[in-house]
Amino acid sequence: MKEKNTLRYSPNKLPKDSQTDWERVKNMTEAEIEAAAASDGDAQPTDEAFWANAEVVMPQPKRAISLRVDSDVLEWFKSHGSGYQTRMNAVLRAYMEAQQR
């Protein structure tokens, strides 16, 4: 499955074909915004208990290496768009974790 790229727009340069009614969003009250968020199962508010054991975890930096791979393997990963190195790393990580079990 090919991933869609994430597009970013500044507020004053939104695409004309947007399905969002931005005028309605701009005119929403704070109460309406909170009600909309509360009705979204994926955007539930958190309380202090949720954060009680939270800790900041910084990702480990990646290391640049030189790696020889078959041309067809590299082209296959590249054919799925940008982020191919990240996907290759994910495949290697999955293999490593499977071997550690």
N, C-alpha and C positions, 0 to 999 in steps of 0.2 A: 504494500500500500504506500503510495507516495504521499509524503507529508506536505501540507500547505505551508507556505512561508508566512510568518507573522508580518503584517504590515503596520507601520506606525505613521500616524498623521498628526500634525499640529492642529489645535482646535480651529484655527482659521483656514485650514486647507483640507477639510474633510471631503471625501469623494462625494460626488453628486448622487451616486446610486446607493447611498447608505440607507438601510431600512430603519434606522433609529430616528424617531421624531425628536430631534435635538431641541426644538423650541419647547416641546412639552417637558423635556428633561430640565431645561433651564428654568422653567416656571414652577417646578415641583417645590413644595414646602419641605421643611426638615422632617415633619411628621410623615409626609407621604414617602419620603426617601427611606425613613426607618421602617415603615410598614412594608415597602417593597423588599427591603433587605430581609426582614423577618419572615416573609413568605417564601424566600429562596432557601431551600434545604441545604444548599452548599455554602451559604453565607450566614451561618448562625453566629450570634455574638458569643464571646468567650468571657469567662469570669476569672477572678484571681486564682481559683483552684486549678483552672486549665493551665495557667502559666507557672504554678508553684514549683514544678520540677523542670521547667524549661531551661535549656542552656544553649548558648550560641556555639555552633559548630562551624568552623571555617573549613571550606573544602581544601583538600590537599592540592598543591600546585602540580600541574602535569610536567613531565620531563620530555624535552625534545630528543628524539632518537632518529637514527637512520635505519629503516626497515625495508628489506627486500620482500616484495609480495608479487605473486603472479599478476601479469598485466590484466588478464580477464577478471581477476578478483577485484583489483583496484578499480577498473572501469565499471564493474557492476555496482560497487559502493558509490562511486561518483555519479552514476546514472540516476541515482535516487535523490540528487540535489545536494545543496550545501549541507554541511554538517556530517559529511561522510567519515571524517576522522573520528568524530564523537561516536558514530554508530559502530565503527570498527572497534573502538575502545570498549563499547558496551558488549559486543560479541566476545571479545577477549575476556572481559570481566565475568561474563556469564559462564564461560568455559572454566575459568580459574575457580569460581565459587562452586561449580559442580564437581570439580576435582577435589576440592577441600572437604566435601561432605563425606 
